[in-house]
Amino acid sequence: MREETTTIEITRSDRDRLNRLRRYPREPYRSIVHRLLEQSEDTEPLSPETIAEIQASLDEIKRGEFVTHEALKRDLGIE
């Protein structure tokens, strides 16, 4: 059974970018978009441990427990 299709509106610059992603000259946009969607989906969700580590890092940042790039470069004598 064939899937129902629809029309979308994109900018010319995005269309040009899609054209550069073609694997062969007349590859349909639907194939390019499908490939991009497949590549962009994360099939492995974050583990509870990883989520907890991210939250802990965000909490540290909120408490001001971080070093800026400028301070790190100064401390290391870079630039």
C-alpha positions in Angstrom: 0.0 0.0 0.0 1.4 3.3 -1.1 1.8 6.0 1.6 -0.1 9.3 1.2 2.0 12.2 0.2 1.9 15.9 1.0 3.6 19.1 -0.1 6.0 21.2 1.9 7.4 24.6 1.4 11.2 25.2 1.7 13.5 28.0 0.9 15.6 28.0 -2.3 18.7 27.8 -0.3 17.4 24.6 1.5 16.4 23.2 -1.9 20.0 23.9 -3.1 21.4 22.1 -0.1 19.1 19.1 -0.7 20.3 19.0 -4.3 23.9 18.8 -3.1 23.0 15.8 -1.0 21.7 13.8 -4.0 23.4 10.4 -4.4 22.6 10.4 -8.1 21.4 13.3 -10.4 17.6 12.6 -10.3 17.2 11.2 -6.8 13.8 12.4 -5.6 13.7 14.8 -2.7 11.5 12.3 -0.7 14.5 9.8 -0.8 16.9 12.5 0.4 14.5 13.7 3.2 13.9 10.1 4.3 17.6 9.4 4.5 18.2 12.5 6.6 15.4 11.6 8.9 16.7 8.1 9.4 20.2 9.5 10.2 18.9 12.1 12.6 16.8 9.7 14.8 18.4 8.6 18.0 17.5 5.0 18.5 19.2 4.7 21.8 17.6 6.8 24.6 19.7 8.2 27.4 20.1 5.9 30.3 18.9 7.1 33.8 22.5 7.3 34.9 23.4 9.6 32.0 20.4 11.8 32.7 21.4 12.0 36.3 24.9 13.0 35.3 23.6 15.7 33.0 21.3 17.1 35.8 24.2 17.1 38.2 26.3 19.1 35.7 23.5 21.6 35.2 23.2 22.0 39.0 26.9 22.7 39.2 26.6 25.4 36.6 23.7 27.0 38.4 25.8 27.1 41.6 28.6 28.8 39.6 30.9 25.8 39.9 32.6 26.1 36.5 35.6 27.6 34.8 35.3 29.8 31.7 37.4 29.3 28.7 39.1 32.6 29.3 40.0 31.7 32.9 41.2 28.2 31.8 43.4 29.7 29.1 44.8 32.3 31.5 45.5 29.6 34.1 47.3 27.5 31.5 49.2 30.4 30.1 47.6 30.1 26.7 47.2 33.4 24.8 
